[in-house]
Amino acid sequence: MDGNLTHWQFGDLLKKYRMKQGATQRQLADLSTVSVRAIRDLEAGRASRPRRDTVRLIAEGLRLSGRELTTFEAAAMRSRGGVEIDFVPDLAAVPPPAALDVLVGRDAEVSSLLALLGEGGSRLVAVTGLPGVGKTRLVVEVAGRLHDSGAARVLWDAATAQAPGGAAGRLRLLVHSALAVAEDGEGWEALATLIGDREAVLVLDGHDPAWPDPDRALALAHRCRRLRLLRTTRGSHPIPGERVVALAPLAHGHAVRLLGRLAGHGATGTTGAAPTALTEVAARLDGLPGALEAAASWLVVYRPDELLDLVRADPLGVVADRLPDLRDALRRALSGVDGAAVGALAAARGDWSVADAARLTGIAPVACARLVRHLLLLGLVRPVGDDRFRVLALAGALTASVLPVGLPLDAARDS
């Protein structure tokens, strides 16, 4: 349908679509079960605020779909004084943000997410993990590939972004009005109309774990049957039916590679023992990309061996400027689990299996498996091979600093 129709008055558009179908007002009334008087008044402009049910019945009677249905519903919403948005053909004016660097060590994760969001995959996906693990950078890569391939239109909304002008700003305001708990039916209707039956991926990056409202998100997925919802979150508040992907830190080899690349931009004394020192720094910072970037920023004033001494003494302090939320995020995660068990696992030499964990903690095997899975979702534990795991060094350092032997973390903090 001609894009110029996106701003037609509802009554004029109704008449145009009816005549295109070759139907009289009486015939449309019979097909839609809407009274002929109501149709006549709408077309004449005497009734200018059609109810949603009326619009739906007329659209079904006219057998509207695709772009015609989207345009028709948008005109109805505007006539009711609803949320004003410029309907962008195929949403081409709101692309995802462009990546500013090369993504290191995430090929498997990118492929997995693309497959998960593809045909026959999951329509609700959440990527979880600690601050600095690289959730946003991973999702930027996935969204960019989807956008560049034309496989789906990507609608991007980041919690940290200021609402700009133009289509992107209006889209952000619309998403927030549609998916918040507050009763804003017009906003929800506007977003559902905008997406329609298009292939689309709505990305919600960095919002509070309890947002969006699960009921509204599910309703949107049911209404827009070709929409996928992808979000990043630090919490564990899944939407019913959502596939949760726990993003682990970089594998050690990739972490060393990334830190070496970052260190090459201003490191002092990068010969001799420098590679060994940086390798240990990468390990002590658990391969968290954000932590590695924070550590590398110190290399303009410290040699690698001096940086290593700092990391050994206070790893969380070294990264605090760049990752101010990491310490609190670790504390919150640890406060909700058995601190003594985490302490025992952190103190273990090397990696361990679930069976090993049950022996180390004294927890029954099934309950221990449940604990390990929970720690993985919180980001406190990382997989290091087939059925092998390890507590993050940063979590272990925090646990050791606040946890007397034999006490849960909460009790230790209160003592």
Sequence and secondary structure as in RCSB ss.txt:
>XXXX:A:sequence
MDGNLTHWQFGDLLKKYRMKQGATQRQLADLSTVSVRAIRDLEAGRASRPRRDTVRLIAEGLRLSGRELTTFEAA
AMRSRGGVEIDFVPDLAAVPPPAALDVLVGRDAEVSSLLALLGEGGSRLVAVTGLPGVGKTRLVVEVAGRLHDSG
AARVLWDAATAQAPGGAAGRLRLLVHSALAVAEDGEGWEALATLIGDREAVLVLDGHDPAWPDPDRALALAHRCR
RLRLLRTTRGSHPIPGERVVALAPLAHGHAVRLLGRLAGHGATGTTGAAPTALTEVAARLDGLPGALEAAASWLV
VYRPDELLDLVRADPLGVVADRLPDLRDALRRALSGVDGAAVGALAAARGDWSVADAARLTGIAPVACARLVRHL
LLLGLVRPVGDDRFRVLALAGALTASVLPVGLPLDAARDS
>XXXX:A:secstr
  GGGGGS HHHHHHHHHHHHT  HHHHHHHH   HHHHHHHHHTS     HHHHHHHHHHHT  HHHHHHHHHH
HHHHTT       GGGTTS      S   S HHHHHHHHHHHSTTS SEEEEE  TTS HHHHHHHHHHHHHHHT
SSEEEEEETTS   SHHHHHHHHHHHHHHSSS  HHHHHHHHHHHTTS EEEEEES  TT S HHHHHHHHHHST
TEEEEEEESS    TT EEEE     HHHHHHHHHHHHTTT SS STTHHHHHHHHHHHTTT HHHHHHHHGGGG
TS HHHHHHHHHH HHHHTTTT TTHHHHHHHHHHTS HHHHHHHHHSSS B HHHHHHHH   HHHHHHHHHHH
HHHTSEEEEETTEEEE HHHHHHHHHH  TT  HHHHHH 
